[in-house]
Amino acid sequence: MILAGSKTIMPEHITIMGEPDRGSAEEKLRALVGEKTLPEIERTMIQLALDKTKGNKSKAAELLGITRRTLYGRLERIENEETDTEQ
């Protein structure tokens, strides 16, 4: 999981280890995440973890390296964001 202080991941937020320096940090970032925003990446990671654990939130949180409480909070925020965009 990638954490940044804003909704958009900037090249300075990413360190790619073990790879020769080819291209700019921005090119490397785009190769990793494309044009997705941090909330979109987070939503995808959470959904993948839930799919992998067949909906088991405790195991999904463990897989993501966060507490179950944090996962529930993020799921609530995602649900609220989706509700806001539907209105």
Secondary structure, 3 states (H helix, E strand, C coil): CCCCCCCCCCHHHCCCCCCCCCCCHHHHHHHHHCCCCHHHHHHHHHHHHHHHCCCCHHHHHHHHCCCHHHHHHHHHHHHHHHHHHHC
